[in-house]
Amino acid sequence: MVERSAATMVVCASHSPGMGRDVTAEFGHTFRAGIDEARRRVTEFAPDLVVFFGSDHRRAFVDSVPAIAVMLNADGLGDLGSPEGSYDVPTQTAEHLVEALLGHEFDVTAVRRVALDHGFGQTYSHLIGDLPTVPVIPIYLNCATPPLGNPGRAYALGRRVGEELASLGLKVLYVGSGGLSHSPPSLEVPAAGMSDEERLAMNEAGRAAAKDKINPAWDHAFLRQLTEDPKSLAGMTAEDIAPAGVGANEVRTWIAAVAAADTAMEVVAYEPVPEWITGMGVVTTTQS
């Protein structure tokens, strides 16, 4: 039997470019309060290691797109106010994790240098602060560029990651960043040949229409499933996510993080924020 970690904690939280642009904090007050509470809990937990399941918005991975990648080194891109600098990746631990995942038939890419955008950095800064601060293993899941892996496979990945790291005897924080319902125009079309400037212009032109693509009913149903029956996430399909828009594919990161710790979860905050075109949520390990 695998020895359990000294302690585990999970935080899953939405990120949004709109929040990065909302520099006067005009919108999203409920979500902001929720992320502040999650940060307080993370500070109290004081993790020895963060395992961060995140996505990419077709910046780090465009022409070659792995389904799953473990970063052996990584920098912050600094977009939308996300942190710059280098993540403190414990490379040897990350390498051992890659070897273990490959040994259990997860076809994982080992990435030795990459700049991670706000799909990692925004939530990292909200929960932890500036780089590097705390050791972190970033794990990328392709949530943007079809074909995408089955959401249920993210659950199996998370369980294996949790089992492999349990023997370290560390206080491990598992983070999932992305979602909930949203459908950015630039993710509704193929990425090939599109520059960053073209992508931003497309999102700007389609922002008004994207406000109507938030699906609070779907968000609430997903949050109930995650908190009341998390093991059922192992059977989640792409068709289950489709009504919430292409951006909701990022909930694969939540599924992986929840599976990794295999602990009870509670909703800290949920708020649809049309100005950010996203259903914004925060869930954490249930507090006793």
C-alpha positions as semicolon CSV with decimal commas, in nm:
position;residue;x (nm);y (nm);z (nm)
1;M;0,000;0,000;0,000
2;V;0,126;0,349;-0,087
3;E;0,197;0,566;0,215
4;R;-0,018;0,876;0,219
5;S;0,123;1,228;0,207
6;A;0,167;1,423;0,528
7;A;-0,133;1,631;0,418
8;T;-0,309;1,736;0,101
9;M;-0,522;2,030;-0,002
10;V;-0,704;2,118;-0,322
11;V;-0,801;2,454;-0,469
12;C;-0,976;2,486;-0,805
13;A;-1,040;2,833;-0,938
14;S;-1,141;3,007;-1,257
15;H;-0,911;3,245;-1,435
16;S;-1,006;3,512;-1,686
17;P;-0,833;3,768;-1,907
18;G;-1,126;3,995;-1,823
19;M;-1,025;3,994;-1,460
20;G;-0,674;4,094;-1,563
21;R;-0,814;4,389;-1,757
22;D;-1,047;4,491;-1,472
23;V;-0,770;4,679;-1,293
24;T;-1,011;4,887;-1,081
25;A;-1,184;4,571;-0,951
26;E;-1,523;4,694;-1,072
27;F;-1,668;4,348;-1,129
28;G;-1,660;4,000;-0,979
29;H;-1,678;4,095;-0,612
30;T;-1,815;3,757;-0,503
31;F;-1,541;3,571;-0,690
32;R;-1,273;3,806;-0,558
33;A;-1,387;3,741;-0,202
34;G;-1,380;3,369;-0,271
35;I;-1,027;3,374;-0,409
36;D;-0,914;3,580;-0,110
37;E;-1,059;3,315;0,121
38;A;-0,887;3,040;-0,077
39;R;-0,557;3,226;-0,047
40;R;-0,606;3,255;0,328
41;R;-0,659;2,880;0,349
42;V;-0,352;2,813;0,134
43;T;-0,140;3,039;0,354
44;E;-0,263;2,856;0,662
45;F;-0,190;2,519;0,500
46;A;0,165;2,632;0,406
47;P;0,234;2,373;0,134
48;D;0,577;2,220;0,082
49;L;0,490;2,150;-0,282
50;V;0,228;2,272;-0,528
51;V;0,114;2,049;-0,813
52;F;-0,055;2,281;-1,059
53;F;-0,284;2,144;-1,330
54;G;-0,323;2,422;-1,586
55;S;-0,396;2,500;-1,948
56;D;-0,248;2,714;-2,222
57;H;-0,416;2,964;-2,452
58;R;-0,225;2,866;-2,766
59;R;0,089;3,052;-2,665
60;A;0,327;2,788;-2,532
61;F;0,186;2,508;-2,749
62;V;0,069;2,596;-3,099
63;D;0,229;2,377;-3,366
64;S;0,314;2,085;-3,137
65;V;0,040;2,027;-2,880
66;P;0,086;1,750;-2,623
67;A;-0,220;1,606;-2,454
68;I;-0,038;1,600;-2,118
69;A;0,293;1,762;-2,029
70;V;0,495;1,787;-1,708
71;M;0,723;2,090;-1,685
72;L;1,078;2,027;-1,570
73;N;1,151;2,400;-1,588
74;A;0,914;2,690;-1,653
75;D;0,893;3,067;-1,659
76;G;0,598;3,302;-1,622
77;L;0,494;3,478;-1,944
78;G;0,367;3,784;-1,758
79;D;0,058;3,835;-1,975
80;L;-0,246;4,011;-1,828
81;G;-0,057;4,090;-1,509
82;S;0,039;3,730;-1,439
83;P;0,379;3,688;-1,273
84;E;0,711;3,692;-1,453
85;G;1,022;3,511;-1,343
86;S;1,097;3,142;-1,300
87;Y;0,882;2,882;-1,130
88;D;1,068;2,689;-0,861
89;V;1,027;2,346;-1,021
90;P;1,188;2,058;-0,826
91;T;1,324;1,906;-1,144
92;Q;1,429;1,570;-1,003
93;T;1,086;1,512;-0,848
94;A;0,919;1,617;-1,173
95;E;1,141;1,378;-1,373
96;H;1,054;1,091;-1,140
97;L;0,686;1,175;-1,181
98;V;0,719;1,164;-1,561
99;E;0,890;0,825;-1,540
100;A;0,617;0,691;-1,312
101;L;0,335;0,820;-1,535
102;L;0,495;0,671;-1,845
103;G;0,526;0,344;-1,656
104;H;0,150;0,349;-1,599
105;E;0,069;0,412;-1,967
106;F;0,015;0,786;-1,953
107;D;0,187;0,925;-2,262
108;V;0,336;1,232;-2,097
109;T;0,563;1,489;-2,259
110;A;0,853;1,617;-2,049
111;V;0,903;1,990;-2,119
112;R;1,242;2,134;-2,028
113;R;1,174;2,503;-2,093
114;V;0,850;2,687;-2,151
115;A;0,683;3,021;-2,071
116;L;0,342;2,964;-1,913
117;D;0,068;3,221;-1,965
118;H;-0,216;3,329;-1,735
119;G;-0,365;2,979;-1,750
120;F;-0,110;2,905;-1,479
121;G;0,013;3,245;-1,365
122;Q;-0,309;3,425;-1,277
123;T;-0,429;3,163;-1,031
124;Y;-0,077;3,109;-0,896
125;S;-0,049;3,479;-0,815
126;H;-0,398;3,487;-0,661
127;L;-0,331;3,190;-0,432
128;I;0,042;3,210;-0,364
129;G;0,196;3,537;-0,483
130;D;0,500;3,624;-0,688
131;L;0,738;3,376;-0,845
132;P;0,906;3,163;-0,728
133;T;0,774;3,157;-0,364
134;V;0,707;2,782;-0,330
135;P;0,818;2,469;-0,521
136;V;0,567;2,381;-0,793
137;I;0,530;2,110;-1,057
138;P;0,322;2,252;-1,345
139;I;0,123;1,988;-1,532
140;Y;-0,033;2,100;-1,859
141;L;-0,353;1,951;-1,996
142;N;-0,456;2,039;-2,350
143;C;-0,792;2,211;-2,313
144;A;-0,785;2,438;-2,619
145;T;-0,670;2,271;-2,939
146;P;-0,868;1,972;-3,071
147;P;-0,846;1,682;-3,056
148;L;-0,881;1,689;-2,677
149;G;-0,836;1,404;-2,433
150;N;-1,139;1,252;-2,265
151;P;-1,227;1,439;-1,941
152;G;-1,247;1,109;-1,757
153;R;-0,882;1,048;-1,847
154;A;-0,796;1,362;-1,650
155;Y;-0,948;1,196;-1,344
156;A;-0,731;0,887;-1,392
157;L;-0,424;1,108;-1,439
158;G;-0,495;1,300;-1,121
159;R;-0,538;0,981;-0,916
160;R;-0,207;0,846;-1,041
161;V;-0,025;1,173;-0,970
162;G;-0,164;1,178;-0,617
163;E;-0,064;0,818;-0,558
164;E;0,290;0,873;-0,688
165;L;0,353;1,184;-0,478
166;A;0,196;1,048;-0,160
167;S;0,519;0,871;-0,065
168;L;0,705;1,204;-0,041
169;G;0,554;1,275;0,298
170;L;0,506;1,642;0,206
171;K;0,221;1,887;0,246
172;V;0,098;1,896;-0,115
173;L;-0,140;2,154;-0,259
174;Y;-0,315;2,046;-0,578
175;V;-0,445;2,331;-0,793
176;G;-0,675;2,324;-1,095
177;S;-0,710;2,647;-1,293
178;G;-0,967;2,733;-1,560
179;G;-1,336;2,723;-1,647
180;L;-1,614;2,741;-1,577
181;S;-1,860;2,808;-1,862
182;H;-1,727;3,045;-2,126
183;S;-1,657;3,047;-2,498
184;P;-1,383;3,290;-2,612
185;P;-1,418;3,355;-2,985
186;S;-1,052;3,274;-3,056
187;L;-1,095;2,924;-2,913
188;E;-1,394;2,856;-3,137
189;V;-1,170;2,853;-3,446
190;P;-0,848;2,668;-3,539
191;A;-0,524;2,810;-3,401
192;A;-0,305;2,750;-3,707
193;G;-0,148;3,067;-3,844
194;M;-0,314;3,305;-3,598
195;S;-0,090;3,562;-3,430
196;D;-0,139;3,678;-3,073
197;E;-0,254;4,017;-3,203
198;E;-0,513;3,853;-3,431
199;R;-0,640;3,639;-3,146
200;L;-0,681;3,938;-2,917
201;A;-0,862;4,134;-3,188
202;M;-1,099;3,843;-3,248
203;N;-1,181;3,818;-2,879
204;E;-1,240;4,192;-2,856
205;A;-1,475;4,191;-3,153
206;G;-1,673;3,896;-3,016
207;R;-1,681;3,990;-2,649
208;A;-2,040;4,121;-2,646
209;A;-2,175;3,798;-2,795
210;A;-1,958;3,589;-2,561
211;K;-2,127;3,744;-2,257
212;D;-2,440;3,547;-2,343
213;K;-2,254;3,216;-2,354
214;I;-2,210;3,183;-1,977
215;N;-2,421;2,890;-1,860
216;P;-2,487;2,922;-1,485
217;A;-2,713;2,615;-1,479
218;W;-2,431;2,402;-1,617
219;D;-2,183;2,557;-1,375
220;H;-2,402;2,482;-1,073
221;A;-2,459;2,125;-1,190
222;F;-2,085;2,069;-1,234
223;L;-2,010;2,216;-0,891
224;R;-2,270;1,987;-0,734
225;Q;-2,119;1,687;-0,907
226;L;-1,769;1,783;-0,797
227;T;-1,868;1,830;-0,432
228;E;-2,135;1,561;-0,393
229;D;-2,014;1,281;-0,621
230;P;-1,655;1,351;-0,728
231;K;-1,583;0,992;-0,832
232;S;-1,848;1,028;-1,103
233;L;-1,614;1,273;-1,277
234;A;-1,420;0,968;-1,396
235;G;-1,705;0,906;-1,640
236;M;-1,741;1,263;-1,767
237;T;-1,735;1,304;-2,146
238;A;-1,672;1,582;-2,395
239;E;-2,044;1,582;-2,471
240;D;-2,113;1,661;-2,104
241;I;-1,897;1,973;-2,127
242;A;-2,013;2,099;-2,468
243;P;-2,316;2,300;-2,343
244;A;-2,082;2,519;-2,137
245;G;-1,873;2,639;-2,432
246;V;-1,521;2,569;-2,554
247;G;-1,361;2,744;-2,258
248;A;-1,525;2,500;-2,018
249;N;-1,291;2,232;-2,149
250;E;-1,053;2,372;-1,887
251;V;-1,248;2,190;-1,614
252;R;-1,024;1,895;-1,700
253;T;-0,774;2,067;-1,470
254;W;-1,029;2,072;-1,187
255;I;-1,109;1,706;-1,240
256;A;-0,741;1,613;-1,220
257;A;-0,676;1,819;-0,907
258;V;-0,978;1,682;-0,722
259;A;-0,886;1,325;-0,815
260;A;-0,525;1,374;-0,704
261;A;-0,613;1,443;-0,341
262;D;-0,929;1,231;-0,326
263;T;-1,077;1,447;-0,050
264;A;-1,410;1,616;0,022
265;M;-1,461;1,952;-0,151
266;E;-1,677;2,258;-0,089
267;V;-1,779;2,556;-0,301
268;V;-1,632;2,879;-0,166
269;A;-1,775;3,112;-0,431
270;Y;-1,953;3,116;-0,765
271;E;-2,048;3,414;-0,977
272;P;-2,125;3,458;-1,345
273;V;-1,935;3,771;-1,455
274;P;-2,057;3,880;-1,801
275;E;-1,792;4,152;-1,821
276;W;-1,531;3,874;-1,799
277;I;-1,742;3,644;-2,024
278;T;-1,697;3,363;-1,773
279;G;-1,871;3,174;-1,496
280;M;-1,621;3,222;-1,213
281;G;-1,591;2,966;-0,933
282;V;-1,370;2,868;-0,641
283;V;-1,374;2,534;-0,463
284;T;-1,142;2,406;-0,191
285;T;-1,093;2,110;0,035
286;T;-1,372;2,103;0,291
287;Q;-1,265;2,263;0,617
288;S;-1,336;2,074;0,940
